Amino acid sequence: MALITLSGCASGFTVIQPGKGKEIELSRLAQLQSGSLSTVWYDGSDAEFHYFTHFVKTMTKYKVRRNELNWPDEFPSSEGRSVFAGYKLLETPEIQLR
């Protein structure tokens, strides 16, 4: 596990490995990408879930079932990388239809 320490803070936070995180409905995930200080990052996928990280003051990990979302440019969560999901998240047909 990687440990990230924020400058000026008394403590750091642990980056949660893929597979961890709260399962969330797709409509709720889309709501998280609002406001200029809120960002959602795509962390990869496995056979069952797509994984996302939401940053707004704190970091929260979420997962969405694959059958709810057809994510473009998907990659394995085991790669340990993240890409900004904001615009893609808002443009996905599954979210636009809701």
C-alpha positions as CSV (number, residue, x, y, z in Angstrom):
1,M,0.0,0.0,0.0
2,A,1.2,3.5,-0.8
3,L,1.1,6.2,1.8
4,I,0.6,9.8,0.8
5,T,1.2,12.6,3.2
6,L,-0.3,16.0,2.6
7,S,2.0,18.9,3.3
8,G,0.9,20.9,6.3
9,C,-1.3,18.1,7.7
10,A,-0.6,16.2,10.9
11,S,-1.5,12.9,9.2
12,G,-1.6,11.3,5.8
13,F,-4.1,9.0,4.2
14,T,-3.8,5.6,2.8
15,V,-4.6,4.9,-0.9
16,I,-7.2,2.1,-0.9
17,Q,-6.4,-0.8,-3.2
18,P,-8.8,-1.6,-6.0
19,G,-11.5,-4.0,-4.8
20,K,-12.1,-1.8,-1.8
21,G,-14.6,1.0,-1.6
22,K,-18.2,1.6,-1.2
23,E,-20.5,0.2,-3.9
24,I,-22.5,3.1,-5.4
25,E,-25.3,3.5,-7.9
26,L,-24.3,5.1,-11.2
27,S,-26.7,8.0,-10.8
28,R,-25.1,8.9,-7.4
29,L,-21.6,8.7,-8.9
30,A,-22.5,11.2,-11.6
31,Q,-23.7,13.6,-9.0
32,L,-20.3,13.6,-7.3
33,Q,-18.8,15.3,-10.4
34,S,-20.2,18.8,-9.7
35,G,-18.6,21.9,-8.5
36,S,-15.1,23.2,-9.2
37,L,-13.5,21.6,-6.1
38,S,-15.0,18.1,-6.7
39,T,-13.2,15.6,-9.0
40,V,-13.8,12.0,-9.9
41,W,-11.0,9.7,-11.1
42,Y,-11.3,6.3,-12.9
43,D,-9.0,3.7,-11.2
44,G,-9.6,0.8,-13.5
45,S,-11.9,-2.2,-13.7
46,D,-12.0,-5.9,-12.9
47,A,-14.5,-8.7,-13.8
48,E,-17.2,-7.3,-11.6
49,F,-16.7,-3.5,-11.0
50,H,-15.4,-0.2,-12.3
51,Y,-13.5,1.7,-9.6
52,F,-13.5,5.4,-9.0
53,T,-12.0,7.9,-6.5
54,H,-13.8,11.1,-5.5
55,F,-11.8,14.0,-4.2
56,V,-13.5,16.9,-2.4
57,K,-11.7,17.8,0.9
58,T,-11.2,14.1,1.4
59,M,-10.7,11.0,-0.8
60,T,-13.4,8.4,-1.0
61,K,-13.3,5.2,-3.1
62,Y,-16.4,3.9,-4.9
63,K,-17.2,1.0,-7.2
64,V,-20.0,0.7,-9.8
65,R,-21.1,-2.7,-11.2
66,R,-19.9,-3.3,-14.7
67,N,-23.5,-4.1,-15.9
68,E,-24.5,-0.5,-15.0
69,L,-21.9,1.3,-17.0
70,N,-20.0,0.7,-20.2
71,W,-16.8,2.6,-19.5
72,P,-14.8,3.9,-22.5
73,D,-11.0,3.3,-22.5
74,E,-11.2,0.8,-19.7
75,F,-8.0,-0.7,-18.2
76,P,-7.4,-3.3,-15.5
77,S,-7.5,-1.9,-11.9
78,S,-4.4,-4.0,-11.2
79,E,-2.3,-1.4,-13.2
80,G,-2.5,1.0,-10.2
81,R,-3.1,4.1,-12.2
82,S,-5.9,6.7,-12.4
83,V,-7.3,9.0,-15.1
84,F,-9.6,12.0,-14.7
85,A,-13.2,10.8,-15.2
86,G,-15.2,14.0,-15.0
87,Y,-16.1,14.7,-18.6
88,K,-16.3,11.1,-19.7
89,L,-18.5,10.3,-16.7
90,L,-21.0,13.1,-17.6
91,E,-21.0,12.1,-21.3
92,T,-21.7,8.4,-20.9
93,P,-25.0,7.3,-22.4
94,E,-26.1,5.4,-19.3
95,I,-25.9,8.6,-17.3
96,Q,-27.4,10.9,-19.9
97,L,-30.5,8.6,-20.1
98,R,-31.2,9.0,-16.4
